[in-house]
Every structure is written in C-alpha cells, then in structure tokens.
Amino acid sequence: MMHRQVSKVVLSHPTGNANSRAVVNGLVNAGLLSEFHTCIATFPGNVWGKLSRTPLGRDFGRRVFESSVRPFTHQSPFREIGRLLAGKANATSLVRHESGPFCVDAVYRDLDRKVSRRVEPARCDAVYAYEDGALESFRVANQKGVRCFYDLPIGYWRSARKLQQAEMERWPEWAPTMPAFKDSDEKLARKDEELRLADAIFVASSFTASTLSDYPTDSLAKTYVIPYGFPVPGPERDYSNLGKRKLRLLYVGGLTQRKGLADVFSVADSLSDDVELTVVGRGAVNECAALRNALAKHRWIPSLPHDQVLAEMRNQDVLLFPSSFEGFGLVITEAMSQGTPVITTDRTAGGDIIDHGSSGWIVPASNTLALKSQVEELLKRPDQIANAGNASRNLAAERPWECYGHELASKVAELLSND
C-alpha cells in the first residue's frame, strides 16, 4: 500500500484559544491538516456566529476561525455548552474540579476520546494534542504507529508545585490565591503518561522547557521551543508626558501570587508618591483578606473585553508581570504590541522575546527588591520607557501570530519527513 506523499495531522483543542488557532492555520496553509477537532468553532453564518451577536453567546465570538479551516473542522459542543451554561447559572456542582459532569477536565477528556476514534494510519501520520486532552488519542496512536506531538502550554506540574510552595512560604497570607495542589493523583498520572507517550514536545518558552528536567526519568522526547506571536500592533504612542506625572503601572492577569501580584502591590505601595497602579483581573477575592485589602488601595477592574484590555494597556506606561511560574504570558506580547513595555521575570517567555534594557526588562522571579529597583530606575530615566515601547511595537510587527503558526507547521513537517 502506497504511503501518501504529503503527511497529515489530526489536531485537537477543546476551546480554540489564540495559540491553537495559529497552529491550525499554520497546518492548513502548509497542507498538513487532516482534521481539526474542537468543541465550538465559529465561522461566518454558522449557528455559533449568529449566537455570538447575542448577550448569551458572547463566548462564541472568541472562537472565530478562518474560513479555510472550516472543511477540516469537527465539533463536539455538548459538554462545552454545558460548562458555559453551568457557569452562567452558578451551578458549581456541575463544574466542580475533576468530578463535575461539565467541568473543564470532562470537556477535555470527552473530546480526547472522540479524537481517539479517528486515529488511523490511513487518515493521519500524526496526532497533535494539548496537555490534559491527549492521553486516549496518544494511546491509540502508539498502537497504530501514528506519531504523537504534544503541546505543553505551561510548565511541568512537579516544577509548579515546587515553585509555588516556595511562594506560599514567602507570602503565606496569599496562599488562598495559589491552588497548585488541587489536582488528584490520577490527573497528575495522566499528565505524566501523556508526556511519556509523546514523540515530540512543543512549548512556547525556554522556561517551560527547563521545567521538564523535573520529570522523574530522562526518557522524554525532544522538546522544541517556539514562542507565540504578537497581536496586531496598536497605534503609535505619545510618550511626551512621561516624567511630568505619576508613572502608570499596570497588572493584567489572574489575581494570584503565582503571577507575583503581592510583589506588584508591595512595589506600588512603597513608591506611592511616584506611581499609580491599575489591576485588571479576577481571583479569589473573597477567600483572601490580603488580596481584598490590597485591591482596596488601588484601581481595580475585575473584567474587560479583550479590545478594551488592549485600550487600557495603551493608557498605561509599564506592565508589571513578575510571575513565578508561567508557560508564556500572553499579556506580555499584548502589552508590547500596544507600545507598553513590560517588566517580567526569568520564569516567563520574557527571555525568549525581550531584549533586556532595549524592548523591556527581565528581573529575577520571587524578588520584590529587584522589581522595585527596576521601577525606580525607570522613574529616574523615563526616556527608557519610550525607547522600549517603540521597540516593543516594532517587535510585534515583525512577529505576528502567523509567524508562530508557520514555524510550528514547518517543524512538524520536518519531523514527519524524517520518518
């Protein structure tokens, strides 16, 4: 039986986020896609596209795919619709972690089982799947001689526990914001098995790759680091009033100490005569008194549509993102695309995309003093902000999301051609 001349890939992702949309576009453009499996895919004129214009269907507007993807797309909406409706109805038992019939884990595993039934050598040469949604399809692929490509969006779980334990010891009053230990042993074992079955591992940052050194054996497949792309650059910025008013600091993300939020508040409070802080994000406000008290001192916006987040970024001077554990940190590239330079840490994608001192700044993670020192330097030399902001926008223009999709598809093609 003749093998196809062009290798093909079955790709799955339940929610179709920005990075997976770039991957599916890249595979389509390279002629490598056999099938794309997701829960909900919005295309012009389909039911989700029509519902996206209603208040109840706003979530569908975040799952828009290019028309070229439509012929390859298979949808499994039942559990995801249940999850979205249960969330709106505050039916917590239905989405309870790991056990709820419409929890995130149930959504991922249901789609994975459906994809596993499509894995056949006659249909594909590889399966490309994401953490927590790959195990069943990888098991079938291994049995049938189909390659397994694994996408790990955030660092390895053993590293996460180790580093977040250190954060809880450093900021014990912020422990309620760091639920790093809620996953069951069964779920963690599935994560390890997915990694073991993978023929190649794709990550978006060098930091994420480094966390795999905590895997208990050295038998893992090779890891490939391909940083995500940037949103479309915003308009040119006017930085002329820097140094003539308080420095506007911004934090965007989950309200958790995993992302260094306590350090952000500490720096803003200690420099309150010279800076003002805006926080955009949601978190365990009711469960953490330290978080509630800190938010009360500053401008807090619990939620904004994505376009308004970008607009808020354009109104700020510097984004602080001192995460202690991050797979990438999409807010970094979002802020940079709007001409808002970023101070981040060596445990994000900062080291892969930021030239320290030129297009932003990288400080050691879990180091409040280093973060404060960097802000103080910018207060003394605000011209650095304008230079870094312009450099950030230029970088965004050079590396749109299409670059990420193209690079990843090229690597997949290379790996398949080596069979």
C-alpha positions, 0 to 999 in steps of 0.5 A: 500500500502506497504511503501518501506523499504529503503527511497529515495531522489530526489536531485537537483543542477543546476551546480554540484559544489564540495559540491553537488557532495559529497552529491550525492555520499554520497546518492548513496553509502548509497542507498538513491538516487532516482534521481539526477537532474542537468543541465550538468553532465559529465561522461566518453564518454558522449557528455559533456566529449568529449566537455570538451577536447575542448577550448569551453567546458572547463566548462564541465570538472568541472562537472565530476561525478562518474560513479555510479551516472550516472543511477540516473542522469537527465539533463536539459542543455538548459538554462545552455548552454545558460548562458555559451554561453551568457557569452562567447559572452558578451551578458549581456542582456541575463544574466542580474540579475533576468530578463535575459532569461539565467541568473543564477536565470532562470537556477535555477528556470527552473530546480526547476520546472522540479524537481517539476514534479517528486515529488511523494510519490511513487518515493521519501520520500524526496526532497533535494534542494539548496537555490534559486532552491527549492521553486516549488519542496518544494511546491509540496512536502508539498502537497504530504507529501514528506519531504523537506531538504534544503541546505543553502550554505551561510548565511541568506540574512537579516544577509548579508545585515546587515553585509555588510552595516556595511562594506560599512560604514567602507570602503565606497570607496569599496562599488562598490565591495559589491552588497548585495542589488541587489536582488528584493523583490520577490527573497528575498520572495522566499528565505524566503518561501523556508526556511519556507517550509523546514523540515530540514536545512543543512549548512556547518558552525556554522556561517551560522547557527547563521545567521538564528536567523535573520529570522523574526519568530522562526518557522524554522526547525532544522538546522544541521551543517556539514562542507565540506571536504578537497581536496586531500592533496598536497605534503609535504612542505619545510618550511626551508626558512621561516624567511630568506625572505619576508613572502608570503601572499596570497588572493584567492577569489572574489575581494570584501570587503565582503571577507575583501580584503581592510583589506588584502591590508591595512595589506600588505601595512603597513608591506611592508618591511616584506611581499609580497602579491599575489591576485588571483581573479576577481571583479569589477575592473573597477567600483572601483578606490580603488580596481584598485589602490590597485591591482596596488601595488601588484601581481595580477592574475585575473584567474587560473585553479583550479590545478594551484590555488592549485600550487600557494597556495603551493608557498605561506606561509599564506592565508589571508581570513578575510571575513565578511560574508561567508557560508564556504570558500572553499579556506580555506580547499584548502589552508590547504590541500596544507600545507598553513595555513590560517588566517580567521575570526569568520564569516567563517567555520574557527571555525568549522575546525581550531584549533586556534594557532595549524592548523591556526588562527581565528581573529575577522571579520571587524578588520584590527588591529587584522589581522595585529597583527596576521601577525606580530606575525607570522613574529616574530615566523615563526616556527608557520607557519610550525607547522600549515601547517603540521597540516593543511595537516594532517587535510585534510587527515583525512577529505576528501570530502567523509567524508562530503558526508557520514555524510550528507547521514547518517543524512538524513537517520536518519531523514527519519527513524524517520518518 
